[in-house]
Amino acid sequence: MACPGAKLNTMPDKAGVAVLGTGWVSGEHIKAFQQNPHTEVIAILSRERQRAEAKAREFALPNCRAYPDLAELLASDAVGIVAICTPHHLHVEQAIACAEAGRHVLIEKPIALDLEGLRSLRVADAYKTHELCLAADLSAREDSPIRLPL
């Protein structure tokens, strides 16, 4: 993942990760972060705190806190990276909120629902101001019937 200008090298040895959402794809993100020795999932967001707590138990995350509110989660200085795995219509709003809070973001596809949403991410001043990384997870780009030209 290349993020020109992002200050990734200033993160602690083990970056705190927040996962937004508790559906199937959030579990795939949690598994990936668990395999990375430089990351630890420390927060999960769900509208229902019990669902976030259940997801933390499912993946044996002893240092993970459940949050029902994004602003409360972003108030934690321990969170350095946020993986957005929520319903599609929330992606742009949540990505901008994370950037404004100074967090690196990995956003699940679709990045936005329309061109206007995509453009708002592209020009979000917070990513430039805080020298942050905004990355998109396009893991199925090679799968049929989804095939994107690279």
VMD Tcl script that builds the backbone (N, CA, C; Angstrom):
set m [mol new atoms 450]
animate dup $m
set s [atomselect $m all]
$s set {name element resname resid chain x y z} {
  {N N MET 1 A 0.853 -1.163 0.000}
  {CA C MET 1 A 0.000 0.000 0.000}
  {C C MET 1 A 0.895 1.221 0.000}
  {N N ALA 2 A 0.865 1.969 -1.059}
  {CA C ALA 2 A 1.675 3.178 -1.150}
  {C C ALA 2 A 0.809 4.391 -0.845}
  {N N CYS 3 A 1.248 5.197 0.066}
  {CA C CYS 3 A 0.535 6.412 0.438}
  {C C CYS 3 A 1.534 7.552 0.459}
  {N N PRO 4 A 1.833 8.127 -0.700}
  {CA C PRO 4 A 2.818 9.191 -0.755}
  {C C PRO 4 A 2.485 10.314 0.219}
  {N N GLY 5 A 3.456 10.693 1.009}
  {CA C GLY 5 A 3.288 11.798 1.945}
  {C C GLY 5 A 2.718 11.388 3.296}
  {N N ALA 6 A 2.196 10.175 3.419}
  {CA C ALA 6 A 1.612 9.744 4.689}
  {C C ALA 6 A 2.711 9.436 5.688}
  {N N LYS 7 A 2.469 9.795 6.928}
  {CA C LYS 7 A 3.447 9.573 7.994}
  {C C LYS 7 A 3.207 8.217 8.653}
  {N N LEU 8 A 3.372 7.155 7.893}
  {CA C LEU 8 A 3.168 5.817 8.435}
  {C C LEU 8 A 4.320 5.402 9.334}
  {N N ASN 9 A 5.501 5.942 9.099}
  {CA C ASN 9 A 6.662 5.527 9.884}
  {C C ASN 9 A 6.673 6.139 11.280}
  {N N THR 10 A 5.749 7.021 11.605}
  {CA C THR 10 A 5.704 7.617 12.937}
  {C C THR 10 A 4.750 6.866 13.863}
  {N N MET 11 A 4.150 5.781 13.368}
  {CA C MET 11 A 3.224 5.011 14.185}
  {C C MET 11 A 4.018 4.146 15.166}
  {N N PRO 12 A 3.397 3.770 16.284}
  {CA C PRO 12 A 4.081 2.913 17.252}
  {C C PRO 12 A 4.363 1.534 16.647}
  {N N ASP 13 A 5.146 0.724 17.371}
  {CA C ASP 13 A 5.474 -0.617 16.885}
  {C C ASP 13 A 4.226 -1.428 16.558}
  {N N LYS 14 A 3.199 -1.263 17.341}
  {CA C LYS 14 A 1.946 -1.971 17.115}
  {C C LYS 14 A 0.840 -0.930 17.014}
  {N N ALA 15 A 0.337 -0.729 15.801}
  {CA C ALA 15 A -0.697 0.278 15.573}
  {C C ALA 15 A -2.054 -0.233 16.036}
  {N N GLY 16 A -2.775 0.620 16.734}
  {CA C GLY 16 A -4.127 0.286 17.167}
  {C C GLY 16 A -5.103 0.433 16.021}
  {N N VAL 17 A -5.914 -0.595 15.797}
  {CA C VAL 17 A -6.855 -0.621 14.687}
  {C C VAL 17 A -8.281 -0.631 15.219}
  {N N ALA 18 A -9.129 0.156 14.578}
  {CA C ALA 18 A -10.562 0.118 14.831}
  {C C ALA 18 A -11.236 -0.439 13.588}
  {N N VAL 19 A -12.169 -1.340 13.784}
  {CA C VAL 19 A -12.951 -1.902 12.690}
  {C C VAL 19 A -14.376 -1.402 12.855}
  {N N LEU 20 A -14.877 -0.739 11.812}
  {CA C LEU 20 A -16.246 -0.229 11.836}
  {C C LEU 20 A -17.140 -1.238 11.146}
  {N N GLY 21 A -18.105 -1.772 11.880}
  {CA C GLY 21 A -19.024 -2.759 11.328}
  {C C GLY 21 A -18.770 -4.135 11.907}
  {N N THR 22 A -19.814 -4.962 11.903}
  {CA C THR 22 A -19.712 -6.299 12.494}
  {C C THR 22 A -20.199 -7.392 11.552}
  {N N GLY 23 A -20.324 -7.090 10.282}
  {CA C GLY 23 A -20.746 -8.098 9.312}
  {C C GLY 23 A -19.608 -9.031 8.935}
  {N N TRP 24 A -19.867 -9.895 7.954}
  {CA C TRP 24 A -18.886 -10.895 7.529}
  {C C TRP 24 A -17.558 -10.257 7.142}
  {N N VAL 25 A -17.589 -9.201 6.342}
  {CA C VAL 25 A -16.336 -8.625 5.839}
  {C C VAL 25 A -15.489 -8.049 6.970}
  {N N SER 26 A -16.115 -7.578 8.027}
  {CA C SER 26 A -15.320 -7.063 9.155}
  {C C SER 26 A -14.475 -8.180 9.762}
  {N N GLY 27 A -15.018 -9.383 9.792}
  {CA C GLY 27 A -14.258 -10.524 10.292}
  {C C GLY 27 A -13.041 -10.833 9.439}
  {N N GLU 28 A -13.164 -10.656 8.133}
  {CA C GLU 28 A -12.026 -10.863 7.239}
  {C C GLU 28 A -10.936 -9.818 7.497}
  {N N HIS 29 A -11.342 -8.593 7.759}
  {CA C HIS 29 A -10.377 -7.541 8.087}
  {C C HIS 29 A -9.700 -7.851 9.422}
  {N N ILE 30 A -10.481 -8.282 10.400}
  {CA C ILE 30 A -9.906 -8.614 11.711}
  {C C ILE 30 A -8.861 -9.717 11.554}
  {N N LYS 31 A -9.183 -10.760 10.787}
  {CA C LYS 31 A -8.225 -11.852 10.565}
  {C C LYS 31 A -6.933 -11.332 9.939}
  {N N ALA 32 A -7.063 -10.446 8.975}
  {CA C ALA 32 A -5.872 -9.893 8.311}
  {C C ALA 32 A -5.027 -9.086 9.293}
  {N N PHE 33 A -5.674 -8.269 10.116}
  {CA C PHE 33 A -4.920 -7.480 11.094}
  {C C PHE 33 A -4.288 -8.379 12.155}
  {N N GLN 34 A -4.943 -9.474 12.507}
  {CA C GLN 34 A -4.370 -10.402 13.480}
  {C C GLN 34 A -3.109 -11.068 12.944}
  {N N GLN 35 A -3.013 -11.223 11.651}
  {CA C GLN 35 A -1.836 -11.840 11.040}
  {C C GLN 35 A -0.673 -10.867 10.895}
  {N N ASN 36 A -0.939 -9.585 11.073}
  {CA C ASN 36 A 0.103 -8.565 10.942}
  {C C ASN 36 A 0.694 -8.284 12.324}
  {N N PRO 37 A 1.979 -8.548 12.521}
  {CA C PRO 37 A 2.575 -8.347 13.848}
  {C C PRO 37 A 2.667 -6.874 14.257}
  {N N HIS 38 A 2.354 -5.965 13.351}
  {CA C HIS 38 A 2.455 -4.534 13.647}
  {C C HIS 38 A 1.107 -3.886 13.934}
  {N N THR 39 A 0.041 -4.694 13.972}
  {CA C THR 39 A -1.292 -4.143 14.242}
  {C C THR 39 A -2.006 -4.942 15.314}
  {N N GLU 40 A -2.916 -4.273 16.009}
  {CA C GLU 40 A -3.767 -4.926 16.998}
  {C C GLU 40 A -5.143 -4.280 16.936}
  {N N VAL 41 A -6.183 -5.090 16.774}
  {CA C VAL 41 A -7.548 -4.575 16.770}
  {C C VAL 41 A -7.929 -4.248 18.204}
  {N N ILE 42 A -8.171 -2.967 18.445}
  {CA C ILE 42 A -8.474 -2.509 19.806}
  {C C ILE 42 A -9.862 -1.893 19.936}
  {N N ALA 43 A -10.580 -1.787 18.801}
  {CA C ALA 43 A -11.910 -1.183 18.842}
  {C C ALA 43 A -12.769 -1.741 17.714}
  {N N ILE 44 A -14.040 -1.970 18.027}
  {CA C ILE 44 A -15.024 -2.375 17.028}
  {C C ILE 44 A -16.254 -1.508 17.225}
  {N N LEU 45 A -16.779 -0.995 16.117}
  {CA C LEU 45 A -17.962 -0.134 16.149}
  {C C LEU 45 A -19.171 -0.883 15.611}
  {N N SER 46 A -20.279 -0.769 16.326}
  {CA C SER 46 A -21.570 -1.258 15.865}
  {C C SER 46 A -22.646 -0.394 16.510}
  {N N ARG 47 A -23.758 -0.217 15.801}
  {CA C ARG 47 A -24.864 0.540 16.408}
  {C C ARG 47 A -25.312 -0.126 17.703}
  {N N GLU 48 A -25.156 -1.446 17.747}
  {CA C GLU 48 A -25.513 -2.210 18.946}
  {C C GLU 48 A -24.227 -2.705 19.606}
  {N N ARG 49 A -23.914 -2.154 20.750}
  {CA C ARG 49 A -22.672 -2.490 21.454}
  {C C ARG 49 A -22.504 -4.007 21.627}
  {N N GLN 50 A -23.612 -4.710 21.873}
  {CA C GLN 50 A -23.536 -6.152 22.087}
  {C C GLN 50 A -22.974 -6.872 20.850}
  {N N ARG 51 A -23.288 -6.396 19.663}
  {CA C ARG 51 A -22.770 -7.026 18.446}
  {C C ARG 51 A -21.262 -6.826 18.344}
  {N N ALA 52 A -20.789 -5.655 18.707}
  {CA C ALA 52 A -19.342 -5.395 18.692}
  {C C ALA 52 A -18.640 -6.250 19.746}
  {N N GLU 53 A -19.244 -6.377 20.912}
  {CA C GLU 53 A -18.670 -7.220 21.967}
  {C C GLU 53 A -18.611 -8.681 21.521}
  {N N ALA 54 A -19.664 -9.136 20.837}
  {CA C ALA 54 A -19.698 -10.519 20.347}
  {C C ALA 54 A -18.622 -10.750 19.287}
  {N N LYS 55 A -18.393 -9.774 18.425}
  {CA C LYS 55 A -17.358 -9.897 17.394}
  {C C LYS 55 A -15.981 -9.957 18.048}
  {N N ALA 56 A -15.753 -9.169 19.066}
  {CA C ALA 56 A -14.470 -9.210 19.786}
  {C C ALA 56 A -14.259 -10.574 20.439}
  {N N ARG 57 A -15.319 -11.135 21.022}
  {CA C ARG 57 A -15.208 -12.475 21.616}
  {C C ARG 57 A -14.952 -13.534 20.544}
  {N N GLU 58 A -15.661 -13.420 19.422}
  {CA C GLU 58 A -15.516 -14.392 18.332}
  {C C GLU 58 A -14.066 -14.496 17.858}
  {N N PHE 59 A -13.363 -13.364 17.829}
  {CA C PHE 59 A -11.986 -13.348 17.337}
  {C C PHE 59 A -10.955 -13.259 18.462}
  {N N ALA 60 A -11.393 -13.519 19.692}
  {CA C ALA 60 A -10.501 -13.539 20.857}
  {C C ALA 60 A -9.627 -12.289 20.911}
  {N N LEU 61 A -10.297 -11.136 21.014}
  {CA C LEU 61 A -9.609 -9.843 21.069}
  {C C LEU 61 A -9.710 -9.293 22.500}
  {N N PRO 62 A -8.797 -9.679 23.380}
  {CA C PRO 62 A -8.921 -9.303 24.788}
  {C C PRO 62 A -8.762 -7.811 25.061}
  {N N ASN 63 A -8.046 -7.097 24.208}
  {CA C ASN 63 A -7.816 -5.668 24.422}
  {C C ASN 63 A -8.747 -4.800 23.590}
  {N N CYS 64 A -9.826 -5.388 23.103}
  {CA C CYS 64 A -10.732 -4.682 22.201}
  {C C CYS 64 A -11.920 -4.104 22.964}
  {N N ARG 65 A -12.235 -2.858 22.635}
  {CA C ARG 65 A -13.371 -2.180 23.251}
  {C C ARG 65 A -14.480 -2.015 22.223}
  {N N ALA 66 A -15.716 -2.192 22.633}
  {CA C ALA 66 A -16.880 -2.030 21.763}
  {C C ALA 66 A -17.405 -0.601 21.866}
  {N N TYR 67 A -17.735 -0.040 20.714}
  {CA C TYR 67 A -18.260 1.328 20.653}
  {C C TYR 67 A -19.551 1.358 19.845}
  {N N PRO 68 A -20.555 2.106 20.313}
  {CA C PRO 68 A -21.759 2.312 19.514}
  {C C PRO 68 A -21.723 3.658 18.762}
  {N N ASP 69 A -20.687 4.458 19.022}
  {CA C ASP 69 A -20.647 5.817 18.491}
  {C C ASP 69 A -19.269 6.117 17.882}
  {N N LEU 70 A -19.237 6.564 16.631}
  {CA C LEU 70 A -17.965 6.819 15.950}
  {C C LEU 70 A -17.173 7.944 16.610}
  {N N ALA 71 A -17.825 9.012 17.010}
  {CA C ALA 71 A -17.105 10.127 17.639}
  {C C ALA 71 A -16.407 9.678 18.916}
  {N N GLU 72 A -17.069 8.850 19.691}
  {CA C GLU 72 A -16.465 8.321 20.921}
  {C C GLU 72 A -15.252 7.452 20.589}
  {N N LEU 73 A -15.381 6.609 19.572}
  {CA C LEU 73 A -14.269 5.754 19.159}
  {C C LEU 73 A -13.082 6.602 18.710}
  {N N LEU 74 A -13.343 7.620 17.905}
  {CA C LEU 74 A -12.266 8.457 17.374}
  {C C LEU 74 A -11.624 9.332 18.446}
  {N N ALA 75 A -12.251 9.453 19.583}
  {CA C ALA 75 A -11.657 10.209 20.688}
  {C C ALA 75 A -10.504 9.445 21.328}
  {N N SER 76 A -10.404 8.154 21.036}
  {CA C SER 76 A -9.325 7.339 21.594}
  {C C SER 76 A -8.036 7.573 20.822}
  {N N ASP 77 A -7.019 8.068 21.507}
  {CA C ASP 77 A -5.721 8.301 20.862}
  {C C ASP 77 A -5.017 7.003 20.483}
  {N N ALA 78 A -5.463 5.885 21.037}
  {CA C ALA 78 A -4.827 4.601 20.755}
  {C C ALA 78 A -5.144 4.092 19.347}
  {N N VAL 79 A -6.210 4.603 18.743}
  {CA C VAL 79 A -6.603 4.176 17.395}
  {C C VAL 79 A -5.812 4.975 16.366}
  {N N GLY 80 A -5.039 4.268 15.537}
  {CA C GLY 80 A -4.266 4.924 14.483}
  {C C GLY 80 A -4.776 4.618 13.093}
  {N N ILE 81 A -5.431 3.455 12.941}
  {CA C ILE 81 A -5.938 2.989 11.651}
  {C C ILE 81 A -7.393 2.592 11.825}
  {N N VAL 82 A -8.224 2.944 10.841}
  {CA C VAL 82 A -9.628 2.568 10.879}
  {C C VAL 82 A -9.970 1.810 9.607}
  {N N ALA 83 A -10.570 0.628 9.769}
  {CA C ALA 83 A -11.057 -0.159 8.638}
  {C C ALA 83 A -12.570 0.024 8.570}
  {N N ILE 84 A -13.041 0.575 7.464}
  {CA C ILE 84 A -14.468 0.856 7.309}
  {C C ILE 84 A -15.134 -0.310 6.582}
  {N N CYS 85 A -15.961 -1.050 7.330}
  {CA C CYS 85 A -16.650 -2.238 6.815}
  {C C CYS 85 A -18.145 -2.133 7.098}
  {N N THR 86 A -18.669 -0.953 7.036}
  {CA C THR 86 A -20.063 -0.666 7.349}
  {C C THR 86 A -20.909 -0.698 6.072}
  {N N PRO 87 A -22.223 -0.506 6.189}
  {CA C PRO 87 A -23.044 -0.401 4.982}
  {C C PRO 87 A -22.520 0.700 4.056}
  {N N HIS 88 A -22.643 0.454 2.777}
  {CA C HIS 88 A -22.030 1.301 1.752}
  {C C HIS 88 A -22.359 2.787 1.866}
  {N N HIS 89 A -23.584 3.106 2.216}
  {CA C HIS 89 A -23.978 4.518 2.253}
  {C C HIS 89 A -23.265 5.304 3.367}
  {N N LEU 90 A -22.580 4.626 4.266}
  {CA C LEU 90 A -21.868 5.299 5.357}
  {C C LEU 90 A -20.390 5.535 5.063}
  {N N HIS 91 A -19.848 4.912 4.028}
  {CA C HIS 91 A -18.404 4.938 3.788}
  {C C HIS 91 A -17.803 6.336 3.691}
  {N N VAL 92 A -18.361 7.190 2.858}
  {CA C VAL 92 A -17.768 8.520 2.644}
  {C C VAL 92 A -17.808 9.344 3.928}
  {N N GLU 93 A -18.962 9.411 4.548}
  {CA C GLU 93 A -19.120 10.194 5.785}
  {C C GLU 93 A -18.150 9.718 6.862}
  {N N GLN 94 A -18.037 8.398 7.028}
  {CA C GLN 94 A -17.155 7.860 8.057}
  {C C GLN 94 A -15.681 8.076 7.706}
  {N N ALA 95 A -15.325 7.942 6.439}
  {CA C ALA 95 A -13.931 8.147 6.024}
  {C C ALA 95 A -13.499 9.590 6.280}
  {N N ILE 96 A -14.367 10.527 5.999}
  {CA C ILE 96 A -14.038 11.939 6.229}
  {C C ILE 96 A -13.927 12.213 7.733}
  {N N ALA 97 A -14.832 11.654 8.527}
  {CA C ALA 97 A -14.761 11.836 9.983}
  {C C ALA 97 A -13.454 11.265 10.538}
  {N N CYS 98 A -13.045 10.111 10.020}
  {CA C CYS 98 A -11.792 9.492 10.476}
  {C C CYS 98 A -10.594 10.359 10.109}
  {N N ALA 99 A -10.608 10.897 8.912}
  {CA C ALA 99 A -9.504 11.764 8.481}
  {C C ALA 99 A -9.449 13.027 9.323}
  {N N GLU 100 A -10.598 13.609 9.579}
  {CA C GLU 100 A -10.633 14.822 10.401}
  {C C GLU 100 A -10.116 14.545 11.813}
  {N N ALA 101 A -10.230 13.295 12.252}
  {CA C ALA 101 A -9.710 12.906 13.566}
  {C C ALA 101 A -8.248 12.471 13.484}
  {N N GLY 102 A -7.654 12.516 12.275}
  {CA C GLY 102 A -6.241 12.194 12.118}
  {C C GLY 102 A -5.929 10.709 12.052}
  {N N ARG 103 A -6.852 9.918 11.507}
  {CA C ARG 103 A -6.658 8.469 11.426}
  {C C ARG 103 A -6.430 8.031 9.983}
  {N N HIS 104 A -5.539 7.045 9.792}
  {CA C HIS 104 A -5.384 6.399 8.492}
  {C C HIS 104 A -6.621 5.542 8.262}
  {N N VAL 105 A -7.025 5.383 6.985}
  {CA C VAL 105 A -8.276 4.689 6.693}
  {C C VAL 105 A -8.088 3.637 5.609}
  {N N LEU 106 A -8.637 2.458 5.867}
  {CA C LEU 106 A -8.797 1.413 4.857}
  {C C LEU 106 A -10.295 1.284 4.658}
  {N N ILE 107 A -10.753 1.550 3.446}
  {CA C ILE 107 A -12.189 1.574 3.178}
  {C C ILE 107 A -12.567 0.412 2.265}
  {N N GLU 108 A -13.554 -0.336 2.689}
  {CA C GLU 108 A -14.045 -1.468 1.917}
  {C C GLU 108 A -14.805 -0.948 0.693}
  {N N LYS 109 A -14.830 -1.724 -0.360}
  {CA C LYS 109 A -15.584 -1.324 -1.547}
  {C C LYS 109 A -17.076 -1.451 -1.292}
  {N N PRO 110 A -17.890 -0.676 -1.911}
  {CA C PRO 110 A -17.528 0.447 -2.773}
  {C C PRO 110 A -17.055 1.630 -1.942}
  {N N ILE 111 A -16.115 2.342 -2.486}
  {CA C ILE 111 A -15.562 3.496 -1.785}
  {C C ILE 111 A -16.653 4.535 -1.569}
  {N N ALA 112 A -17.443 4.766 -2.600}
  {CA C ALA 112 A -18.539 5.732 -2.544}
  {C C ALA 112 A -19.665 5.219 -3.427}
  {N N LEU 113 A -20.848 5.755 -3.235}
  {CA C LEU 113 A -21.993 5.331 -4.038}
  {C C LEU 113 A -22.131 6.101 -5.339}
  {N N ASP 114 A -21.477 7.252 -5.419}
  {CA C ASP 114 A -21.578 8.061 -6.628}
  {C C ASP 114 A -20.311 8.905 -6.799}
  {N N LEU 115 A -20.219 9.554 -7.934}
  {CA C LEU 115 A -19.039 10.354 -8.246}
  {C C LEU 115 A -18.873 11.518 -7.275}
  {N N GLU 116 A -19.965 12.110 -6.849}
  {CA C GLU 116 A -19.890 13.219 -5.896}
  {C C GLU 116 A -19.231 12.776 -4.584}
  {N N GLY 117 A -19.631 11.607 -4.089}
  {CA C GLY 117 A -19.032 11.080 -2.868}
  {C C GLY 117 A -17.557 10.791 -3.040}
  {N N LEU 118 A -17.214 10.211 -4.177}
  {CA C LEU 118 A -15.810 9.919 -4.461}
  {C C LEU 118 A -14.988 11.203 -4.525}
  {N N ARG 119 A -15.540 12.211 -5.161}
  {CA C ARG 119 A -14.829 13.500 -5.255}
  {C C ARG 119 A -14.662 14.135 -3.882}
  {N N SER 120 A -15.646 13.985 -3.009}
  {CA C SER 120 A -15.515 14.593 -1.676}
  {C C SER 120 A -14.375 13.944 -0.904}
  {N N LEU 121 A -14.136 12.665 -1.133}
  {CA C LEU 121 A -12.983 12.015 -0.501}
  {C C LEU 121 A -11.682 12.507 -1.112}
  {N N ARG 122 A -11.689 12.657 -2.414}
  {CA C ARG 122 A -10.474 13.067 -3.124}
  {C C ARG 122 A -9.991 14.447 -2.668}
  {N N VAL 123 A -10.909 15.318 -2.372}
  {CA C VAL 123 A -10.525 16.677 -2.000}
  {C C VAL 123 A -10.586 16.922 -0.498}
  {N N ALA 124 A -10.823 15.886 0.270}
  {CA C ALA 124 A -10.891 16.063 1.727}
  {C C ALA 124 A -9.559 16.607 2.242}
  {N N ASP 125 A -9.570 17.823 2.699}
  {CA C ASP 125 A -8.356 18.490 3.159}
  {C C ASP 125 A -7.692 17.760 4.322}
  {N N ALA 126 A -8.476 17.053 5.109}
  {CA C ALA 126 A -7.923 16.395 6.293}
  {C C ALA 126 A -6.842 15.383 5.929}
  {N N TYR 127 A -6.990 14.690 4.809}
  {CA C TYR 127 A -5.972 13.700 4.429}
  {C C TYR 127 A -4.641 14.377 4.131}
  {N N LYS 128 A -4.702 15.545 3.521}
  {CA C LYS 128 A -3.474 16.276 3.210}
  {C C LYS 128 A -2.914 16.960 4.457}
  {N N THR 129 A -3.789 17.576 5.236}
  {CA C THR 129 A -3.359 18.291 6.435}
  {C C THR 129 A -2.645 17.376 7.418}
  {N N HIS 130 A -3.212 16.206 7.653}
  {CA C HIS 130 A -2.651 15.270 8.629}
  {C C HIS 130 A -1.679 14.271 8.001}
  {N N GLU 131 A -1.437 14.387 6.687}
  {CA C GLU 131 A -0.564 13.459 5.951}
  {C C GLU 131 A -0.964 12.017 6.209}
  {N N LEU 132 A -2.217 11.717 5.893}
  {CA C LEU 132 A -2.799 10.411 6.156}
  {C C LEU 132 A -2.886 9.551 4.908}
  {N N CYS 133 A -3.071 8.279 5.126}
  {CA C CYS 133 A -3.256 7.320 4.054}
  {C C CYS 133 A -4.736 6.947 3.975}
  {N N LEU 134 A -5.302 7.047 2.788}
  {CA C LEU 134 A -6.648 6.551 2.510}
  {C C LEU 134 A -6.479 5.466 1.466}
  {N N ALA 135 A -6.784 4.234 1.839}
  {CA C ALA 135 A -6.625 3.100 0.924}
  {C C ALA 135 A -7.963 2.394 0.764}
  {N N ALA 136 A -8.177 1.824 -0.414}
  {CA C ALA 136 A -9.403 1.082 -0.693}
  {C C ALA 136 A -9.096 -0.402 -0.815}
  {N N ASP 137 A -9.958 -1.219 -0.251}
  {CA C ASP 137 A -9.825 -2.667 -0.367}
  {C C ASP 137 A -10.616 -3.115 -1.587}
  {N N LEU 138 A -9.910 -3.488 -2.627}
  {CA C LEU 138 A -10.530 -3.972 -3.859}
  {C C LEU 138 A -10.138 -5.423 -4.084}
  {N N SER 139 A -10.296 -6.234 -3.063}
  {CA C SER 139 A -9.779 -7.604 -3.085}
  {C C SER 139 A -10.399 -8.491 -4.149}
  {N N ALA 140 A -11.581 -8.187 -4.639}
  {CA C ALA 140 A -12.235 -9.050 -5.628}
  {C C ALA 140 A -12.042 -8.557 -7.057}
  {N N ARG 141 A -11.104 -7.663 -7.285}
  {CA C ARG 141 A -10.956 -7.076 -8.613}
  {C C ARG 141 A -10.570 -8.093 -9.679}
  {N N GLU 142 A -10.007 -9.224 -9.282}
  {CA C GLU 142 A -9.590 -10.253 -10.233}
  {C C GLU 142 A -10.656 -11.342 -10.365}
  {N N ASP 143 A -11.641 -11.356 -9.488}
  {CA C ASP 143 A -12.643 -12.417 -9.499}
  {C C ASP 143 A -13.657 -12.202 -10.614}
  {N N SER 144 A -14.103 -13.287 -11.212}
  {CA C SER 144 A -15.196 -13.227 -12.168}
  {C C SER 144 A -16.483 -13.290 -11.351}
  {N N PRO 145 A -17.529 -12.572 -11.645}
  {CA C PRO 145 A -17.731 -11.714 -12.799}
  {C C PRO 145 A -17.227 -10.284 -12.614}
  {N N ILE 146 A -16.564 -9.999 -11.486}
  {CA C ILE 146 A -16.045 -8.656 -11.251}
  {C C ILE 146 A -14.631 -8.592 -11.801}
  {N N ARG 147 A -14.420 -7.803 -12.823}
  {CA C ARG 147 A -13.094 -7.689 -13.397}
  {C C ARG 147 A -12.869 -6.221 -13.760}
  {N N LEU 148 A -11.970 -5.600 -13.029}
  {CA C LEU 148 A -11.678 -4.192 -13.247}
  {C C LEU 148 A -10.384 -4.045 -14.028}
  {N N PRO 149 A -10.362 -3.183 -15.033}
  {CA C PRO 149 A -9.085 -2.956 -15.743}
  {C C PRO 149 A -8.130 -2.201 -14.853}
  {N N LEU 150 A -6.893 -2.623 -14.827}
  {CA C LEU 150 A -5.882 -1.953 -13.998}
  {C C LEU 150 A -4.969 -1.109 -14.849}
}
mol reanalyze $m
mol bondsrecalc $m
mol representation Tube
mol addrep $m
